[in-house]
Amino acid sequence: MKILMISVDDSLVRYVSSSIEYSINRAIDCVSAISLVGQTDFDVIFVDGALPYVSTTTLIEKLYKVKSDLKIITLCTKYNNLTLPEDKNCDKLFKPVDKELLVQMVAC
C-alpha cells in the first residue's frame, strides 16, 4: 500500500509511521505534495487540516487537478474550521477524521 501524508506535525507522522506496517511518504508543503502525487499512484493520502501557507481546501483542489481519482482523508482537530470544496470531486473526499481518533485507530 502506498501512503502519502501531507503534514508538518512531526510527532503525528512518526507515530503513524511506527504504528503501521506500510512505509509512508511525506510532504510538508503544497509544491512537494503535488509533485509526489504526479509521480506516484498513492492508495490513500492523509492531509493535515492545519497546514501553513495554504488552506487544506486549496491543496485538495490542486491535488484533484493532478489526479481526479485520489482517495483523500483530511486530518482535523476539534479546533479546525475546515470547509470542504464544493465541486464534483467532493464526493470522493472522505469525511474529516479527528487526529486523536486516527492515533487511536492506528494503535489498535
Secondary structure, DSSP 8 states (H G I E B T S, - for coil): --EEEE-S-HHHHHHHHHHSSS-EEEE-SHHHHHHHHHH---SEEEEESS-SSS-HHHHHHHHHHH-TT--EEEEE-TT-------SGGGGGB---EEHHHHHHHHH-
